[in-house]
Amino acid sequence: MKFLAAQLQMARAICRRAERRLWTLHRLDPIPETILQYINRLSDLFFVMARHELARQNWPEERWQAFAYKNQP
């Protein structure tokens, strides 16, 4: 169901927020690199799982489009 894909994307967003905070902490008080790698891979996993769920349910994938204002000279 599309709701599951949305939940997975929310989990990814929360994971990315935690990753940014861990990097801030790492600059102040170093933490093991494996923790930083793990949290990064976890957010990747949530992203792939969400895309898989949308594909499994035959929902069309939204394609990213550049903002029009960025293409102006």
All heavy atoms as an XYZ file, in Angstrom:
631
protein
N       0.836     -1.176      0.000
C       0.000      0.000      0.000
C       0.882      1.241      0.000
O       1.992      1.218      0.501
C      -0.965     -0.053      1.187
C      -0.372      0.386      2.497
S      -1.449      0.425      3.948
C      -2.594     -0.859      3.652
N       0.366      2.302     -0.575
C       1.147      3.532     -0.686
C       1.475      4.094      0.696
O       2.488      4.746      0.887
C       0.389      4.555     -1.526
C       1.261      5.668     -2.032
C       0.582      6.485     -3.075
C       1.534      7.496     -3.656
N       0.956      8.309     -4.690
N       0.620      3.815      1.664
C       0.848      4.278      3.024
C       2.162      3.718      3.577
O       2.903      4.426      4.251
C      -0.335      3.875      3.903
C      -0.210      4.311      5.328
C      -0.271      5.653      5.668
C      -0.026      3.386      6.328
C      -0.145      6.064      6.976
C       0.091      3.785      7.647
C       0.026      5.126      7.977
N       2.456      2.463      3.277
C       3.707      1.855      3.736
C       4.906      2.575      3.120
O       5.886      2.854      3.807
C       3.751      0.367      3.392
C       5.044     -0.364      3.750
C       5.360     -0.251      5.229
C       4.937     -1.825      3.335
N       4.836      2.884      1.836
C       5.921      3.613      1.176
C       6.126      4.977      1.837
O       7.259      5.413      2.037
C       5.635      3.772     -0.312
N       5.029      5.632      2.198
C       5.129      6.933      2.874
C       5.789      6.786      4.240
O       6.615      7.616      4.636
C       3.746      7.566      3.004
N       5.447      5.726      4.959
C       6.066      5.490      6.260
C       7.562      5.220      6.117
O       8.363      5.684      6.932
C       5.394      4.309      6.957
C       4.025      4.623      7.491
C       3.414      3.438      8.183
O       3.487      2.315      7.692
N       2.806      3.679      9.330
N       7.933      4.477      5.079
C       9.347      4.203      4.844
C      10.101      5.487      4.495
O      11.234      5.686      4.931
C       9.507      3.156      3.740
C       9.100      1.741      4.148
C       8.936      0.859      2.921
C      10.113      1.148      5.114
N       9.480      6.370      3.727
C      10.120      7.649      3.401
C      10.255      8.514      4.662
O      11.247      9.224      4.822
C       9.341      8.390      2.315
C       9.463      7.769      0.950
C      10.848      7.937      0.334
O      11.806      8.399      0.950
N      10.964      7.542     -0.922
N       9.262      8.435      5.545
C       9.353      9.178      6.807
C      10.489      8.622      7.657
O      11.262      9.388      8.246
C       8.026      9.087      7.574
C       8.050      9.822      8.892
S       8.281     11.600      8.734
C       6.673     12.087      8.210
N      10.614      7.306      7.705
C      11.718      6.691      8.450
C      13.052      7.133      7.865
O      14.005      7.397      8.604
C      11.592      5.165      8.413
N      13.131      7.228      6.545
C      14.356      7.693      5.886
C      14.680      9.127      6.292
O      15.830      9.457      6.609
C      14.209      7.599      4.376
C      15.396      8.157      3.634
C      15.182      8.019      2.130
N      16.280      8.616      1.421
C      16.208      9.758      0.744
N      15.069     10.412      0.671
N      17.252     10.238      0.133
N      13.672      9.983      6.304
C      13.894     11.384      6.669
C      14.389     11.494      8.112
O      15.307     12.272      8.406
C      12.598     12.182      6.484
N      13.809     10.725      9.004
C      14.232     10.736     10.403
C      15.662     10.214     10.530
O      16.485     10.756     11.276
C      13.251      9.925     11.264
C      11.901     10.644     11.310
C      13.803      9.695     12.671
C      10.771      9.811     11.861
N      15.959      9.179      9.760
C      17.305      8.606      9.768
C      18.327      9.623      9.262
O      19.417      9.755      9.821
C      17.301      7.348      8.906
S      18.750      6.330      9.074
N      17.982     10.355      8.203
C      18.896     11.375      7.671
C      19.114     12.492      8.692
O      20.225     13.002      8.831
C      18.339     11.954      6.364
C      18.233     10.955      5.230
C      19.548     10.628      4.635
N      20.065     11.805      3.981
C      21.291     11.935      3.549
N      22.139     10.950      3.682
N      21.691     13.034      2.964
N      18.062     12.862      9.404
C      18.202     13.883     10.441
C      19.151     13.399     11.530
O      20.027     14.138     11.993
C      16.835     14.215     11.047
C      16.887     15.349     12.044
C      15.534     15.664     12.676
N      14.423     15.446     11.802
C      13.284     14.844     12.184
N      13.133     14.412     13.416
N      12.294     14.685     11.334
N      18.991     12.142     11.928
C      19.890     11.563     12.941
C      21.323     11.545     12.418
O      22.263     11.810     13.173
C      19.432     10.145     13.288
N      21.496     11.246     11.131
C      22.841     11.233     10.544
C      23.491     12.611     10.619
O      24.660     12.741     10.993
C      22.776     10.761      9.094
C      24.131     10.692      8.425
C      24.053     10.293      6.963
O      22.951     10.187      6.399
O      25.137     10.102      6.380
N      22.730     13.648     10.287
C      23.284     15.004     10.363
C      23.689     15.358     11.787
O      24.742     15.954     12.027
C      22.275     16.021      9.821
C      22.101     15.963      8.317
C      21.283     17.127      7.794
N      19.953     17.188      8.344
C      18.889     16.554      7.859
N      19.001     15.786      6.798
N      17.705     16.683      8.425
N      22.880     14.964     12.744
C      23.200     15.238     14.154
C      24.416     14.440     14.615
O      25.226     14.937     15.407
C      21.994     14.952     15.028
C      20.891     15.967     14.812
C      19.700     15.716     15.664
N      18.691     16.745     15.433
C      17.518     16.751     16.009
N      17.189     15.796     16.868
N      16.655     17.708     15.751
N      24.532     13.208     14.128
C      25.707     12.410     14.480
C      26.984     13.032     13.927
O      28.029     13.001     14.590
C      25.552     10.978     13.975
C      24.653     10.081     14.812
C      24.404      8.761     14.094
C      25.264      9.843     16.190
N      26.919     13.592     12.720
C      28.096     14.239     12.154
C      28.478     15.473     12.968
O      29.662     15.752     13.172
C      27.879     14.613     10.689
C      28.205     13.471      9.786
C      27.345     12.640      9.146
C      29.527     13.012      9.451
N      28.043     11.696      8.432
C      29.377     11.897      8.597
C      30.809     13.431      9.799
C      30.473     11.205      8.080
C      31.893     12.734      9.277
C      31.711     11.633      8.426
N      27.482     16.205     13.449
C      27.763     17.354     14.312
C      28.441     16.884     15.596
O      29.442     17.462     16.031
C      26.460     18.105     14.645
O      25.881     18.574     13.425
C      26.723     19.288     15.560
N      27.905     15.834     16.190
C      28.522     15.266     17.387
C      29.934     14.771     17.092
O      30.851     14.997     17.882
C      27.668     14.101     17.912
C      28.248     13.304     19.077
C      28.425     14.192     20.302
C      27.365     12.107     19.377
N      30.118     14.133     15.956
C      31.419     13.584     15.568
C      32.486     14.676     15.488
O      33.641     14.448     15.851
C      31.282     12.856     14.224
C      32.547     12.245     13.737
N      33.132     11.161     14.347
C      33.335     12.550     12.676
C      34.237     10.829     13.686
N      34.376     11.656     12.669
N      32.095     15.859     15.028
C      33.054     16.968     14.950
C      33.464     17.442     16.346
O      34.578     17.907     16.554
C      32.487     18.118     14.127
C      32.523     17.855     12.629
C      32.177     19.085     11.820
N      30.763     19.415     11.864
C      29.827     18.859     11.094
N      30.153     17.935     10.223
N      28.572     19.231     11.194
N      32.550     17.333     17.305
C      32.845     17.767     18.671
C      33.534     16.680     19.497
O      34.419     16.968     20.297
C      31.547     18.181     19.376
C      30.795     19.346     18.751
C      29.450     19.529     19.447
C      31.619     20.623     18.822
N      33.077     15.453     19.313
C      33.588     14.318     20.085
C      33.532     13.093     19.178
O      32.466     12.495     19.017
C      32.718     14.113     21.333
C      33.272     13.063     22.274
O      34.449     12.662     22.122
O      32.516     12.646     23.169
N      34.650     12.749     18.547
C      34.641     11.690     17.530
C      33.956     10.396     17.990
O      34.135      9.948     19.119
C      36.119     11.457     17.246
C      36.765     12.763     17.555
C      35.986     13.297     18.735
N      33.150      9.870     17.080
C      32.491      8.584     17.290
C      32.985      7.627     16.205
O      33.516      8.064     15.181
C      30.956      8.717     17.264
C      30.467      9.279     15.921
C      30.459      9.593     18.396
C      28.972      9.340     15.788
N      32.839      6.331     16.401
C      33.334      5.379     15.404
C      32.721      5.606     14.014
O      31.514      5.826     13.888
C      32.910      4.023     15.970
C      32.763      4.245     17.438
C      32.275      5.659     17.579
N      33.579      5.547     13.003
C      33.124      5.747     11.619
C      32.068      4.719     11.225
O      31.200      5.005     10.405
C      34.318      5.663     10.665
C      35.323      6.781     10.817
C      34.879      8.066     10.125
O      34.143      7.991      9.127
O      35.279      9.136     10.614
N      32.144      3.536     11.798
C      31.179      2.497     11.443
C      29.751      2.900     11.803
O      28.808      2.524     11.119
C      31.515      1.154     12.132
O      31.639      1.373     13.533
C      32.807      0.573     11.582
N      29.589      3.681     12.853
C      28.257      4.167     13.233
C      27.744      5.120     12.169
O      26.580      5.042     11.754
C      28.287      4.834     14.623
C      28.584      3.783     15.685
C      26.979      5.551     14.911
C      28.774      4.339     17.078
N      28.600      6.015     11.712
C      28.202      6.959     10.662
C      27.868      6.230      9.364
O      26.894      6.567      8.683
C      29.315      7.988     10.444
C      29.660      8.846     11.656
C      30.946      9.614     11.416
C      28.519      9.767     12.008
N      28.658      5.225      9.026
C      28.392      4.446      7.820
C      27.082      3.688      7.949
O      26.293      3.625      7.003
C      29.537      3.468      7.557
C      30.823      4.145      7.150
C      32.003      3.177      7.122
O      31.912      2.047      7.583
N      33.118      3.639      6.588
N      26.843      3.109      9.113
C      25.630      2.326      9.314
C      24.384      3.182      9.145
O      23.438      2.782      8.453
C      25.642      1.685     10.708
C      24.384      0.915     11.006
C      24.232     -0.390     10.548
C      23.344      1.487     11.726
C      23.077     -1.105     10.802
C      22.176      0.784     11.986
C      22.058     -0.508     11.519
O      20.905     -1.200     11.769
N      24.357      4.341      9.773
C      23.170      5.194      9.704
C      22.943      5.686      8.274
O      21.804      5.820      7.826
C      23.237      6.350     10.728
C      21.863      6.940     11.005
C      24.169      7.438     10.311
C      21.057      6.154     11.971
N      24.019      5.911      7.534
C      23.899      6.304      6.138
C      23.309      5.171      5.309
O      22.408      5.388      4.492
C      25.258      6.724      5.586
C      25.168      7.138      4.143
O      25.352      6.310      3.250
N      24.874      8.406      3.913
N      23.793      3.971      5.505
C      23.276      2.808      4.758
C      21.839      2.501      5.139
O      21.045      2.052      4.317
C      24.148      1.572      4.985
C      25.583      1.689      4.521
C      25.676      2.060      3.039
N      27.048      2.127      2.585
C      27.819      3.197      2.615
N      27.356      4.314      3.119
N      29.042      3.170      2.146
N      21.493      2.762      6.401
C      20.122      2.537      6.842
C      19.159      3.461      6.107
O      18.087      3.031      5.669
C      20.016      2.739      8.356
C      18.673      2.438      8.995
C      18.280      0.978      8.778
C      18.724      2.770     10.481
N      19.541      4.715      5.932
C      18.674      5.637      5.189
C      18.567      5.203      3.727
O      17.494      5.303      3.126
C      19.166      7.085      5.300
O      20.386      7.270      4.625
N      19.653      4.692      3.153
C      19.601      4.148      1.790
C      18.628      2.974      1.715
O      17.850      2.849      0.758
C      20.979      3.671      1.326
C      21.964      4.807      1.100
O      21.531      5.974      1.033
O      23.165      4.509      0.990
N      18.670      2.114      2.713
C      17.782      0.954      2.743
C      16.322      1.385      2.774
O      15.495      0.844      2.035
C      18.101      0.070      3.944
C      17.167     -1.126      4.159
C      17.259     -2.107      2.986
C      17.492     -1.810      5.474
N      15.992      2.349      3.623
C      14.610      2.835      3.682
C      14.167      3.400      2.327
O      13.025      3.195      1.905
C      14.443      3.892      4.776
C      14.460      3.340      6.174
C      15.150      3.986      7.180
C      13.772      2.172      6.490
C      15.160      3.483      8.474
C      13.775      1.661      7.783
C      14.469      2.326      8.776
N      15.056      4.101      1.644
C      14.740      4.660      0.333
C      14.424      3.549     -0.670
O      13.415      3.592     -1.372
C      15.910      5.517     -0.168
C      15.710      6.067     -1.542
C      14.815      7.094     -1.776
C      16.424      5.554     -2.609
C      14.631      7.596     -3.055
C      16.251      6.050     -3.888
C      15.351      7.080     -4.110
N      15.279      2.542     -0.707
C      15.085      1.422     -1.642
C      13.819      0.643     -1.295
O      13.060      0.248     -2.188
C      16.330      0.506     -1.656
C      16.069     -0.768     -2.440
C      17.516      1.259     -2.235
N      13.570      0.443     -0.019
C      12.368     -0.275      0.391
C      11.101      0.478     -0.014
O      10.121     -0.130     -0.452
C      12.384     -0.520      1.898
C      13.414     -1.539      2.342
S      13.583     -1.660      4.138
C      11.993     -2.354      4.581
N      11.117      1.797      0.115
C       9.957      2.604     -0.285
C       9.729      2.501     -1.791
O       8.589      2.333     -2.246
C      10.151      4.061      0.132
N      10.795      2.600     -2.566
C      10.665      2.470     -4.022
C      10.180      1.077     -4.407
O       9.355      0.926     -5.308
C      11.988      2.766     -4.704
C      12.337      4.254     -4.644
C      13.491      4.602     -5.509
N      13.156      4.343     -6.901
C      14.063      4.210     -7.873
N      15.339      4.326     -7.594
N      13.705      3.977     -9.099
N      10.675      0.073     -3.722
C      10.244     -1.299     -4.001
C       8.753     -1.462     -3.713
O       8.029     -2.092     -4.490
C      11.059     -2.290     -3.176
C      10.595     -3.693     -3.305
N      10.839     -4.452     -4.429
C       9.875     -4.476     -2.470
C      10.297     -5.641     -4.275
N       9.713     -5.677     -3.090
N       8.306     -0.902     -2.607
C       6.887     -1.007     -2.252
C       6.012     -0.316     -3.299
O       4.969     -0.847     -3.685
C       6.642     -0.409     -0.862
C       5.207     -0.447     -0.403
C       4.621     -1.848     -0.314
O       5.360     -2.833     -0.195
O       3.370     -1.957     -0.363
N       6.419      0.845     -3.777
C       5.652      1.528     -4.825
C       5.624      0.695     -6.103
O       4.580      0.582     -6.752
C       6.232      2.916     -5.101
C       6.012      3.952     -4.004
C       6.754      5.240     -4.347
C       4.530      4.233     -3.811
N       6.755      0.107     -6.462
C       6.818     -0.726     -7.668
C       5.953     -1.975     -7.501
O       5.256     -2.392     -8.438
C       8.264     -1.113     -7.971
N       5.988     -2.562     -6.314
C       5.200     -3.767     -6.049
C       3.704     -3.495     -6.187
O       2.944     -4.350     -6.642
C       5.516     -4.275     -4.637
C       4.997     -5.661     -4.325
C       5.417     -6.101     -2.929
N       4.731     -5.368     -1.886
C       3.477     -5.620     -1.484
N       2.781     -6.557     -2.051
N       2.943     -4.927     -0.511
N       3.289     -2.300     -5.845
C       1.876     -1.918     -5.925
C       1.514     -1.262     -7.267
O       0.410     -0.763     -7.435
C       1.531     -0.964     -4.779
C       1.627     -1.591     -3.412
C       0.556     -2.623     -3.182
O      -0.543     -2.512     -3.698
N       0.886     -3.647     -2.415
N       2.491     -1.229     -8.197
C       2.286     -0.616     -9.521
C       1.917      0.864     -9.466
O       1.146      1.353    -10.271
C       1.236     -1.381    -10.334
C       1.736     -2.737    -10.749
O       2.910     -2.903    -11.055
N       0.861     -3.724    -10.726
N       2.468      1.577     -8.482
C       2.286      3.016     -8.407
C       3.361      3.672     -9.265
O       4.521      3.272     -9.213
C       2.433      3.515     -6.965
C       1.223      3.240     -6.137
C       0.989      2.123     -5.402
C       0.091      4.083     -5.977
N      -0.223      2.215     -4.779
C      -0.799      3.408     -5.114
C      -0.254      5.330     -6.475
C      -2.025      3.962     -4.745
C      -1.473      5.874     -6.090
C      -2.341      5.196     -5.245
N       2.993      4.676    -10.054
C       4.015      5.331    -10.875
C       5.018      6.086    -10.006
O       4.670      6.646     -8.972
C       3.210      6.305    -11.740
C       1.944      6.525    -10.997
C       1.670      5.262    -10.208
N       6.251      6.070    -10.445
C       7.304      6.758     -9.715
C       7.337      8.222    -10.129
O       7.273      8.545    -11.307
C       8.654      6.113    -10.035
C       9.800      6.722     -9.298
C      11.115      6.023     -9.590
O      11.092      4.930    -10.170
O      12.146      6.584     -9.239
N       7.416      9.104     -9.144
C       7.530     10.526     -9.450
C       8.968     10.830     -9.821
O       9.888     10.478     -9.094
C       7.111     11.382     -8.256
C       5.633     11.330     -7.983
C       5.230     12.307     -6.899
O       5.865     13.379     -6.790
O       4.294     11.986     -6.163
N       9.162     11.476    -10.930
C      10.503     11.848    -11.382
C      10.828     13.247    -10.880
O       9.992     14.145    -10.909
C      10.593     11.832    -12.914
C      10.349     10.479    -13.519
C      11.523      9.596    -13.233
N      11.302      8.285    -13.825
C      12.146      7.315    -13.769
N      13.277      7.466    -13.151
N      11.867      6.154    -14.319
N      12.056     13.416    -10.416
C      12.494     14.714     -9.941
C      12.690     15.641    -11.124
O      13.224     15.253    -12.155
C      13.806     14.567     -9.169
C      14.298     15.855     -8.615
C      13.922     16.436     -7.450
C      15.255     16.734     -9.208
N      14.577     17.618     -7.262
C      15.407     17.837     -8.348
C      15.981     16.715    -10.383
C      16.256     18.894     -8.618
C      16.828     17.766    -10.649
C      16.962     18.835     -9.775
N      12.250     16.873    -10.976
C      12.440     17.881    -12.013
C      13.111     19.091    -11.377
O      12.747     19.506    -10.284
C      11.101     18.293    -12.622
C      10.399     17.159    -13.335
C       9.078     17.596    -13.915
O       8.781     18.776    -13.982
N       8.277     16.641    -14.334
N      14.063     19.622    -12.090
C      14.764     20.806    -11.588
C      13.785     21.971    -11.500
O      12.849     22.080    -12.296
C      15.923     21.163    -12.506
N      13.993     22.820    -10.517
C      13.161     24.005    -10.391
C      13.415     24.935    -11.570
O      14.559     25.153    -11.968
C      13.457     24.735     -9.077
C      13.099     23.928     -7.864
C      14.084     23.380     -7.077
C      11.772     23.715     -7.528
C      13.772     22.628     -5.957
C      11.446     22.954     -6.417
C      12.436     22.420     -5.626
N      12.361     25.501    -12.119
C      12.469     26.346    -13.308
C      13.361     27.559    -13.061
O      14.112     27.973    -13.920
C      11.082     26.773    -13.770
N      13.283     28.121    -11.851
C      14.065     29.328    -11.583
C      15.567     29.067    -11.601
O      16.359     29.973    -11.822
C      13.653     29.984    -10.253
C      14.097     29.248     -9.018
C      15.351     29.486     -8.455
C      13.264     28.316     -8.407
C      15.767     28.815     -7.329
C      13.682     27.637     -7.264
C      14.926     27.897     -6.740
O      15.334     27.225     -5.618
N      15.978     27.832    -11.392
C      17.408     27.517    -11.416
C      17.959     27.462    -12.830
O      19.158     27.504    -13.031
C      17.678     26.206    -10.705
C      17.467     26.277     -9.208
C      17.894     25.027     -8.532
C      17.761     25.166     -7.039
N      18.254     23.987     -6.341
N      17.087     27.346    -13.826
C      17.523     27.253    -15.212
C      17.597     28.612    -15.897
O      17.971     28.699    -17.055
C      16.579     26.341    -16.002
C      16.645     24.918    -15.483
O      17.669     24.492    -14.973
N      15.574     24.184    -15.618
N      17.227     29.667    -15.184
C      17.262     30.999    -15.780
C      18.682     31.578    -15.667
O      19.372     31.344    -14.688
C      16.258     31.917    -15.075
C      14.823     31.441    -15.262
C      13.856     32.289    -14.452
O      14.255     33.126    -13.654
N      12.567     32.058    -14.659
N      19.086     32.357    -16.666
C      20.443     32.945    -16.632
C      20.610     33.995    -15.557
O      19.787     34.528    -14.998
C      20.613     33.570    -18.013
C      19.272     33.587    -18.645
C      18.377     32.676    -17.874
